[in-house]
Amino acid sequence: SDTNSIYTDFYTLPTKVTGVDCDYFNTSVKQGKATFSWDKNPVATGYQYEIYKYNGKKKLLTGTVDKYSYDYASVSNSKLKPRQIYKIRVRAFVNTANNTKKYGAWSSYDYFSRCADTDLSLKKSSGKIKASWSKVTGATSYYVYMSTKYNGGYKKVTTTTKTSLVINKTIKSGKYYYVRIVPNYKSGKTTYSATVN
């Protein structure tokens, strides 16, 4: 006998987006360019993002990403300035049968900033390293990390509210030392670390 089957789509709302991160921020061009990624949502057909200043409630930039590139967003806009903390949030959506969008919950904010290598200066002082760096707008403190490897092994040295510091570590001859500065933004009792690239 013949069997007739009827198929239909059933849409569920996407869950809250997690894992939002600033992977890249171009510091060599006048027009700010950044790339962001997040954890893939299994039912999403696209994503919407919003970018604000660190303490802002008015959107600076917004956009959507379709399902063909749904694990990242590339943003290029002159509103992204150097030495300024921003925040981004992302939510997933599904397109229904009548081509309307149904949205899931917004992600938590991810904070990021744009700093260049030239914003950090290192000098040897009495067998120690003196670090100084450019002020980052919105930063309420800075984490200072140091390593003897360029691509890893960074250990936190201290936290400071200033933009210069003599690192209290003995410097050995014949070794390279690398310093990384991470600006923080404190809102209420919560401190957010901004990604620096």
C-alpha positions as CSV (number, residue, x, y, z in Angstrom):
1,S,0.0,0.0,0.0
2,D,1.1,3.6,-0.5
3,T,2.2,5.6,2.5
4,N,1.7,9.4,2.4
5,S,3.8,11.5,4.8
6,I,3.5,15.2,5.7
7,Y,6.5,17.2,6.9
8,T,6.4,20.5,8.6
9,D,9.0,22.7,10.3
10,F,8.8,23.4,14.0
11,Y,10.8,26.4,15.3
12,T,12.3,26.6,18.7
13,L,13.9,29.8,20.1
14,P,17.7,29.7,20.2
15,T,19.4,29.5,23.6
16,K,21.4,32.4,25.1
17,V,24.7,32.9,23.1
18,T,27.9,32.1,25.0
19,G,31.6,32.4,24.5
20,V,31.6,35.9,22.9
21,D,35.2,37.0,22.4
22,C,37.2,39.7,20.4
23,D,39.7,37.6,18.4
24,Y,41.3,40.4,16.4
25,F,41.5,44.2,16.4
26,N,43.5,45.9,13.7
27,T,45.7,48.7,15.1
28,S,47.5,49.6,11.9
29,V,44.7,51.4,10.1
30,K,42.7,54.5,10.8
31,Q,39.4,52.7,10.3
32,G,38.8,50.3,13.2
33,K,38.4,46.7,12.2
34,A,37.6,43.9,14.6
35,T,36.6,40.2,14.4
36,F,34.4,38.5,17.0
37,S,33.5,34.9,17.6
38,W,31.1,32.9,19.8
39,D,29.9,29.4,20.4
40,K,27.7,28.1,17.6
41,N,24.0,27.7,18.4
42,P,22.6,24.5,16.9
43,V,19.2,26.0,15.8
44,A,20.2,29.5,14.8
45,T,19.9,30.7,11.2
46,G,21.7,33.9,12.1
47,Y,23.0,36.3,14.7
48,Q,22.6,39.9,15.6
49,Y,25.3,41.9,17.4
50,E,25.4,45.3,19.1
51,I,28.5,47.3,20.1
52,Y,28.5,50.1,22.8
53,K,31.1,52.2,24.6
54,Y,32.1,50.6,27.9
55,N,29.5,52.6,29.9
56,G,27.1,53.4,27.1
57,K,23.4,52.6,26.7
58,K,23.2,53.9,23.1
59,K,24.3,51.5,20.3
60,L,27.3,52.6,18.3
61,L,27.2,49.8,15.8
62,T,24.8,46.9,15.0
63,G,24.7,44.2,12.4
64,T,23.6,40.7,11.5
65,V,25.5,37.6,10.5
66,D,23.8,34.9,8.4
67,K,24.1,31.1,8.8
68,Y,26.9,30.7,6.3
69,S,29.3,32.6,8.6
70,Y,27.5,32.3,11.9
71,D,30.5,31.6,14.1
72,Y,32.1,35.0,13.7
73,A,31.5,38.7,12.7
74,S,33.9,41.1,11.1
75,V,33.3,44.7,11.8
76,S,35.0,47.6,10.0
77,N,34.0,51.1,11.1
78,S,35.8,54.4,12.0
79,K,33.7,54.6,15.3
80,L,36.1,51.9,16.7
81,K,38.8,54.1,18.2
82,P,42.2,53.2,19.7
83,R,42.7,53.1,23.5
84,Q,39.0,53.0,24.2
85,I,37.1,50.2,25.9
86,Y,34.0,48.9,24.2
87,K,31.5,46.1,24.8
88,I,29.7,43.8,22.5
89,R,26.7,41.5,22.9
90,V,25.2,38.9,20.6
91,R,21.9,37.1,20.2
92,A,20.8,34.3,17.9
93,F,17.7,34.2,15.8
94,V,15.7,31.8,13.6
95,N,13.8,32.7,10.5
96,T,10.2,31.4,10.6
97,A,8.1,30.2,7.7
98,N,6.7,33.7,7.0
99,N,10.3,35.1,7.0
100,T,10.1,36.8,10.4
101,K,12.9,36.6,12.9
102,K,12.5,35.2,16.4
103,Y,15.3,36.1,18.8
104,G,16.9,34.3,21.7
105,A,18.3,36.0,24.8
106,W,21.2,38.4,24.5
107,S,24.7,37.1,25.5
108,S,26.6,38.7,28.4
109,Y,28.8,41.6,27.4
110,D,32.3,41.0,26.2
111,Y,34.7,44.0,26.8
112,F,37.5,44.8,24.3
113,S,39.9,47.6,23.5
114,R,42.3,48.5,20.7
115,C,45.9,49.1,21.6
116,A,49.1,49.1,19.4
117,D,52.5,47.8,20.2
118,T,53.8,51.4,20.3
119,D,51.4,52.2,23.2
120,L,53.7,50.2,25.5
121,S,57.3,51.2,26.3
122,L,59.8,49.0,28.1
123,K,63.1,50.1,29.6
124,K,65.7,48.5,31.8
125,S,66.2,50.2,35.1
126,S,68.6,49.0,37.8
127,G,68.3,45.4,36.7
128,K,64.5,45.6,36.5
129,I,62.0,46.4,33.8
130,K,60.2,49.8,33.8
131,A,57.0,49.6,31.8
132,S,54.9,52.6,30.7
133,W,51.8,52.7,28.5
134,S,49.2,54.9,27.0
135,K,46.0,55.6,29.0
136,V,42.9,53.6,27.9
137,T,39.7,55.5,28.1
138,G,37.3,53.7,30.5
139,A,40.0,51.7,32.2
140,T,39.8,51.8,36.0
141,S,42.9,49.6,36.5
142,Y,45.4,47.5,34.5
143,Y,46.6,43.9,34.9
144,V,50.3,43.5,34.2
145,Y,51.5,40.2,32.8
146,M,55.1,39.0,32.0
147,S,56.6,36.0,30.2
148,T,59.9,34.9,28.7
149,K,57.9,33.6,25.7
150,Y,56.1,35.7,23.1
151,N,53.1,33.4,22.5
152,G,52.4,32.1,26.0
153,G,53.4,31.5,29.6
154,Y,52.3,34.9,30.8
155,K,51.9,35.2,34.6
156,K,50.2,38.1,36.3
157,V,52.7,40.4,38.0
158,T,50.3,42.9,39.7
159,T,47.3,45.2,39.3
160,T,47.7,49.0,39.1
161,T,45.7,52.1,38.5
162,K,48.7,53.9,37.1
163,T,50.1,53.9,33.5
164,S,53.7,53.1,34.5
165,L,55.3,50.5,36.7
166,V,58.7,49.1,37.7
167,I,58.2,45.4,37.6
168,N,59.7,43.9,40.8
169,K,61.3,40.9,39.1
170,T,65.0,40.2,38.7
171,I,66.0,40.3,35.0
172,K,68.5,37.6,33.9
173,S,71.0,38.1,31.1
174,G,70.6,36.3,27.9
175,K,66.8,36.1,28.0
176,Y,63.9,37.9,26.3
177,Y,61.1,39.3,28.4
178,Y,57.6,40.2,27.2
179,V,55.0,42.3,29.0
180,R,51.3,42.5,28.4
181,I,48.9,45.1,29.8
182,V,45.2,44.3,30.1
183,P,42.9,47.2,30.9
184,N,39.9,46.6,33.2
185,Y,36.6,48.4,33.6
186,K,34.8,48.2,37.0
187,S,31.1,48.6,37.1
188,G,29.6,48.4,40.6
189,K,31.3,45.4,42.3
190,T,32.2,43.7,39.0
191,T,35.5,44.1,37.2
192,Y,35.6,43.3,33.4
193,S,38.8,42.7,31.6
194,A,39.1,44.1,28.1
195,T,40.8,42.0,25.4
196,V,43.9,43.7,24.0
197,N,45.2,42.8,20.6
